[in-house]
Amino acid sequence: MEQAWQKFLWEQFATGSRIKVRECAEPDKGIAPGTTGTLTEIDDEGGFHVALDRGGTVTLQIGQDRFSVEPAEARTMKLYMPLTADLYERNEWGDMENEPTELYADELTRYQDLIVAALVRERTDEEAERGIMHWYGEDDSVNQKVRSVVFTAEERAGRLWGVAECRVAGELEPQELETLKEYISGQASDGLGEGFEQREIKVDGDAELYVHLWNSDKSWSIQTEQECFAPRIAQGLPDLCFSVIKTTGELICIKRGVEGYFPSDWNTPERERNEEIAADQNQRLGVTEAQRQAMECGSMFGWNLPGADPKWYETHQPQMGGMTLG
């Protein structure tokens, strides 16, 4: 494939775009018209790698297979970082104290509106459309997927956090996310954040607050909302498994960390056949009985419960069968 055409495809169809198959050129792939999925990659030969909603993957080729692509809509992704600040107050003679009082995240919540307003004032005219991504400077997939990034502040769990609010089209690959985090960290320390921490914010009359988006403490990090606040999901769970609803006999898919379940395209009217399909697919995926039960528990009752950990079933009598859902 010509490099220019490959680059065009990458720019037009970001990871996360939705795919709907009209006709698959190879019947033995078992891809029926109407099958849907999510684009995970476009390879060097122009093959569209698709994670199917029903489970499994397929590679579709332009000019051979007929399919439609709906570009991924931009979504908001927040990256959180700890805030600290120095508060300078005036003494009894009206002079500014030489030494500040260091404030931490739980003490900064009362100043949230003032800090957010100061961060907004820090944005330049050049950043009106893309925020700090205007200065990114690399022609790569991160630049293509990340439409904009702006700094703000948000209270969560009784603490005030610095937030990089990102508008992202499609899904960022792990390495792309790390590249974005590194860039934002640099902006928080040596870019926008360096200038911002030197500008006073008037608080409590005539006191001055200087806010740090970044600090050299080893505990400082930049994390996604999932990494920062979501319940920790047990290790050893598969990304996907199959099960059967006891009350209806319906064949379903369960995805790790996701509430509820998804109907499977392989569902049949017969419970026994669905149970066979679930067992076969779980075996193919390497999903154990303990993992299946843990996935069922997590999807129904929450992923931070003991029953959502496969290890729980090592010391408890397993309950064979499908999900007890109506």
Sequence and secondary structure as in RCSB ss.txt:
>XXXX:A:sequence
MEQAWQKFLWEQFATGSRIKVRECAEPDKGIAPGTTGTLTEIDDEGGFHVALDRGGTVTLQIGQDRFSVEPAEAR
TMKLYMPLTADLYERNEWGDMENEPTELYADELTRYQDLIVAALVRERTDEEAERGIMHWYGEDDSVNQKVRSVV
FTAEERAGRLWGVAECRVAGELEPQELETLKEYISGQASDGLGEGFEQREIKVDGDAELYVHLWNSDKSWSIQTE
QECFAPRIAQGLPDLCFSVIKTTGELICIKRGVEGYFPSDWNTPERERNEEIAADQNQRLGVTEAQRQAMECGSM
FGWNLPGADPKWYETHQPQMGGMTLG
>XXXX:A:secstr
  HHHHHHHHHHS TT EEEEEE S GGG   TT EEEEEEE TT EEEEEETTSSEEEEEBTTBEEEEE   EE
EEEEEEE EEEEE B TTS B SS EEE GGGSGGGHHHHHHHHHHT  GGGTTTBGGGG    SHHHHHEEEEE
EEEEEETTEEEEEEEEEEES   HHHHHHHHHHHHHHHHTSHHHHHTTS EEETTTEEEEEES  S TT   EEH
HHHHS    TT  SEEEEEBTTT  EEEEETT SS EE TT  S HHHHHHHHHHHHHHHT  HHHHHHHHHHHH
H TTSGGGSGGGGGSS    S B   
